[in-house]
Amino acid sequence: MTVEQVLQRLREMGCKLTPQRRLIVEVLLNAGDAELTADEIYQQVRAVYPEVGLDTIYRNLRLMGRLNVVTEVRLPGRLAQYSLNRTAHAHSLVCLECGAEIPMSHCPIKELEAVALEQHGFVISSHRIELFGYCPACAARESAPT
């Protein structure tokens, strides 16, 4: 996925393409599969665009999260971490202990899309599902006798 492809997704969703938004996308793309905190993103964007404020980073991350362009993972006792959704449609299982994110291939929303349209006239444009719990390794540690 390229910066231009991500920006095109944002454009299609009605977003204005600001220099700050472009830089945030570049930082997240360059991070690969790594998740970054808002401050880590801010530091990298600020190195290129010194006028940017941390509030601008948070505002853009919230917007991109609502549009399913960015994934935000919040685990107890840790700072929120952000990563770029490389596909427009993703579901995952997130371990509350180690933070592992396991992609799910099945989409349980397909059936609900028809119901939403038939009963409410509502057209779902995107969605994201994150289920929180414990991965097999962490679950085994939790249930092991001490």
Buried (B, 14 or more C-beta within 10 A) or exposed (E): EEBEEBBEBBEEBEBEEEEBBBBBBBBBBEBEEEBBEBEBBBBBBBEEBEEBEBEBBBEBBEBBBEBBBBBBBEBEEEEBBBBBBBEEEBBBBBBEBEBBBEEEEEBEBEEEBEEBEEEEEEEEEBBBEBEEEBBEEBEEEEEEEE
